[in-house]
């Protein structure tokens, strides 16, 4: 592992793009350009009557979209673990402050393009433009003035972008058993995999896969796009970024990668059934996004966002919003982080109301977050060494096991943690340390020991208990 703090990186991106009331889901089309990127403002259309207009805030140092550990009192589910005298829990706290330094990301320019009225039934929300700035773009152009320059900010953003790009090259070099996650698309059609990939089964039914560089290079140079689906399963840094997005947005997320070197559009105008965050890693890519949020149109509106994204730029594209992506004639790589905030939980709630024949109001966010804590959704990772022996080293990486924040409440007997559908009783004495762990980021043993208020022996016992009862993942 490098010094890349995926949780802080994700937190700053989300804070730059919106706040707790606007993400999720994405409201309007939002563009974040870090210091040094060549971003310009766009003309905006008036927000529709009654829209929940909001402006895009500048990046607030150390502030996240919302607190990950807000208190709730969920109903108990089957299955519980109880710790001994040294077991712990955590009272809810606001989201942890982002780390400063090498991994912090700072906002230079944020553009919020309001949504114009979508067709009836479309889920469109608008964004209120900021006061007119000095960016070019006509009478209606808006921009957010950049904050005071910090020499570390461009370096921090470049470090995060380069770390993720290195993950892409690593995944490309070793497709392995996940070769079916790779697709090559040219002129809107998938290229037969046998032309650019060699696979065989051997060694106890293990799939061995290698790419055919000559064909692949030629196809990409012609304008084909290489798509790597679920790249978070192939690289650790991308996986940690995906986990951080899930945890902070209370949403199931996944990451796809797109690589091309031509200037054509492999997919033409289309829309997706999920919200997406676009992170440009290498080269430049041309994005056109319809401002009519929720309009599944085959034609883009005249005032659509039209931008060339540069490395480090992040773009928010709401679900069901038409867009076209094309290259610029140079090698370009971007990640698409798809996410569905509370999607299946909302469907579950509406289905229940339909069965009862009652109206279905939008479920309360606190109720939805509690329901997520009750789900058995677990992050990838194993804790074999710590669970069986209790051993940790300075570099052992420790993180909360659930894909979503736990719900924590105080009782007369101590603290109760609801996570992954289980109720875990913990002692008050370890509250601060469990609070630290339940914020969702990854900490090495050395970092945890430095920030915890527990004696080393008690901390080690807590980590072992968490690994054995599978609410902590301890790797290395």
URPECOR-V781357 format. One record per run of one state. SS is the DSSP state (alpha for helix, beta for strand, coil for the rest). FROM is the first residue (numbers start at 1). TO is the last residue. If there is no record, write none. Layout:
ss=SS from=FROM to=TO
ss=SS from=FROM to=TO
This chain:
ss=coil from=1 to=5
ss=alpha from=6 to=17
ss=coil from=18 to=28
ss=beta from=29 to=34
ss=coil from=35 to=79
ss=beta from=80 to=82
ss=coil from=83 to=87
ss=beta from=88 to=88
ss=coil from=89 to=106
ss=beta from=107 to=113
ss=coil from=114 to=150
ss=alpha from=151 to=173
ss=coil from=174 to=175
ss=alpha from=176 to=181
ss=beta from=182 to=186
ss=coil from=187 to=188
ss=beta from=189 to=190
ss=coil from=191 to=192
ss=alpha from=193 to=196
ss=beta from=197 to=202
ss=coil from=203 to=205
ss=beta from=206 to=211
ss=coil from=212 to=212
ss=alpha from=213 to=222
ss=coil from=223 to=224
ss=beta from=225 to=228
ss=coil from=229 to=230
ss=alpha from=231 to=233
ss=coil from=234 to=235
ss=alpha from=236 to=249
ss=coil from=250 to=250
ss=beta from=251 to=260
ss=coil from=261 to=269
ss=beta from=270 to=270
ss=coil from=271 to=274
ss=beta from=275 to=282
ss=coil from=283 to=284
ss=beta from=285 to=289
ss=coil from=290 to=304
ss=beta from=305 to=309
ss=coil from=310 to=313
ss=beta from=314 to=317
ss=coil from=318 to=322
ss=beta from=323 to=326
ss=coil from=327 to=331
ss=beta from=332 to=341
ss=coil from=342 to=342
ss=alpha from=343 to=356
ss=coil from=357 to=364
ss=alpha from=365 to=373
ss=coil from=374 to=377
ss=beta from=378 to=378
ss=coil from=379 to=383
ss=alpha from=384 to=389
ss=coil from=390 to=396
ss=beta from=397 to=400
ss=coil from=401 to=401
ss=beta from=402 to=402
ss=coil from=403 to=406
ss=beta from=407 to=411
ss=coil from=412 to=413
ss=beta from=414 to=419
ss=coil from=420 to=421
ss=beta from=422 to=427
ss=alpha from=428 to=437
ss=coil from=438 to=442
ss=beta from=443 to=444
ss=alpha from=445 to=451
ss=coil from=452 to=455
ss=alpha from=456 to=468
ss=coil from=469 to=471
ss=beta from=472 to=475
ss=coil from=476 to=476
